[in-house]
């Protein structure tokens, strides 16, 4: 079964648009590799955590910042399809 990504975001911080943008980017890039991307409002203030099959892929509080989209695509690729070439997202 294909993996599912969950983007848990703080609705009080108005991070829904950021989460929706990242979901759209991931679904566009990984359309053949993912079952779906779920946007999940957090009950914890300030949370912005991205999971793949319930395992943390990126946590804003742990890292101290939001992920860059290029970085997020590389992390997701490494988790779901390590051999995949991301084209321009793989270039420095």
SULKAZI-V587143 format. One record per residue. N is the residue number from 1. NEAR is the number of other C-alpha atoms within 12 Angstrom. Layout:
N|NEAR ; N|NEAR
This chain:
1|10 ; 2|17 ; 3|25 ; 4|30 ; 5|38 ; 6|34 ; 7|42 ; 8|35 ; 9|35 ; 10|25 ; 11|23 ; 12|15 ; 13|18 ; 14|17 ; 15|26 ; 16|23 ; 17|17 ; 18|23 ; 19|33 ; 20|23 ; 21|18 ; 22|35 ; 23|33 ; 24|22 ; 25|23 ; 26|36 ; 27|24 ; 28|17 ; 29|28 ; 30|31 ; 31|20 ; 32|18 ; 33|26 ; 34|26 ; 35|19 ; 36|26 ; 37|32 ; 38|28 ; 39|28 ; 40|24 ; 41|26 ; 42|23 ; 43|14 ; 44|16 ; 45|18 ; 46|23 ; 47|30 ; 48|38 ; 49|37 ; 50|37 ; 51|30 ; 52|31 ; 53|22 ; 54|16 ; 55|18 ; 56|23 ; 57|30 ; 58|33 ; 59|24 ; 60|25 ; 61|19 ; 62|16 ; 63|15 ; 64|13 ; 65|14 ; 66|25 ; 67|26 ; 68|18 ; 69|22 ; 70|22 ; 71|23 ; 72|32 ; 73|35 ; 74|30 ; 75|27 ; 76|40 ; 77|30 ; 78|20 ; 79|26 ; 80|28 ; 81|21 ; 82|14 ; 83|13 ; 84|20 ; 85|16 ; 86|24 ; 87|13 ; 88|12 ; 89|20 ; 90|18 ; 91|10 ; 92|9
